[in-house]
Amino acid sequence: MSVVCKLAHLVAANDVIDLLPRMFEKRAKVQASRRRSDAEIFRLFGRPFEPSFFESAYETTQTQLVHLFGLHKLFETANSHQD
């Protein structure tokens, strides 16, 4: 991986971290106005954790983020309440 690419990844990660508080504020507003249950929405995702980009570093990062944000638990809970 080139130095430019590595720097781009660092800049992108920094941007995500900087924007997290604003993202969570916006998410809270969206969640407050929802009309559908988690189960109804989660059914639409199919296989949400199947990698969309096949590179080991990407897959590792994806798995770490899924666990960091507890997404796997959300989907397990929703799937256990399906018809």
C-alpha positions as CSV (number, residue, x, y, z in Angstrom):
1,M,0.0,0.0,0.0
2,S,1.4,3.4,-1.0
3,V,2.1,6.2,1.5
4,V,-0.6,8.3,-0.1
5,C,-3.1,5.5,0.4
6,K,-2.1,5.0,4.0
7,L,-2.4,8.7,4.7
8,A,-5.8,8.8,3.0
9,H,-7.0,6.0,5.4
10,L,-5.8,8.0,8.4
11,V,-7.5,11.1,7.2
12,A,-10.7,9.2,6.6
13,A,-10.6,7.6,10.1
14,N,-10.0,11.0,11.7
15,D,-13.0,12.4,9.8
16,V,-15.2,9.6,11.0
17,I,-14.1,10.1,14.6
18,D,-14.6,13.9,14.4
19,L,-18.1,13.4,12.9
20,L,-19.3,10.7,15.3
21,P,-21.0,13.1,17.8
22,R,-22.9,14.9,15.1
23,M,-23.8,11.5,13.5
24,F,-25.2,10.2,16.9
25,E,-27.3,13.4,17.3
26,K,-28.8,13.0,13.9
27,R,-29.4,9.4,14.5
28,A,-31.3,10.1,17.7
29,K,-33.6,12.5,15.8
30,V,-34.2,9.9,13.1
31,Q,-34.8,7.1,15.7
32,A,-37.3,9.3,17.6
33,S,-39.5,9.7,14.5
34,R,-39.4,6.0,13.3
35,R,-42.6,4.3,12.5
36,R,-41.2,0.8,11.8
37,S,-39.8,-1.7,14.4
38,D,-36.2,-2.9,14.3
39,A,-37.5,-6.4,13.2
40,E,-39.3,-4.9,10.2
41,I,-36.2,-3.0,9.1
42,F,-33.6,-5.7,9.8
43,R,-35.5,-8.2,7.6
44,L,-34.6,-6.0,4.6
45,F,-30.9,-6.3,5.1
46,G,-30.4,-9.9,4.0
47,R,-26.9,-10.8,5.0
48,P,-25.6,-7.5,6.4
49,F,-22.2,-8.7,7.5
50,E,-21.1,-10.4,4.4
51,P,-18.0,-8.5,3.2
52,S,-18.6,-6.3,0.2
53,F,-14.9,-5.8,-0.4
54,F,-12.6,-8.8,-0.2
55,E,-9.3,-7.8,1.4
56,S,-8.2,-9.3,4.7
57,A,-7.6,-5.8,6.3
58,Y,-11.0,-4.6,5.2
59,E,-12.7,-7.7,6.5
60,T,-10.9,-7.4,9.9
61,T,-11.9,-3.7,10.2
62,Q,-15.5,-4.5,9.3
63,T,-15.6,-7.2,11.9
64,Q,-14.1,-4.9,14.5
65,L,-16.6,-2.2,13.8
66,V,-19.5,-4.5,13.8
67,H,-18.5,-5.7,17.3
68,L,-17.5,-2.2,18.5
69,F,-20.9,-0.8,17.7
70,G,-22.7,-4.0,18.8
71,L,-24.4,-4.4,15.5
72,H,-24.2,-8.2,15.7
73,K,-26.2,-8.1,18.9
74,L,-28.9,-5.9,17.3
75,F,-29.4,-8.3,14.4
76,E,-29.3,-11.4,16.7
77,T,-32.1,-9.8,18.8
78,A,-34.2,-8.9,15.8
79,N,-33.8,-12.3,14.2
80,S,-34.8,-14.1,17.4
81,H,-38.1,-12.2,17.3
82,Q,-39.1,-12.9,13.7
83,D,-42.2,-14.8,12.8
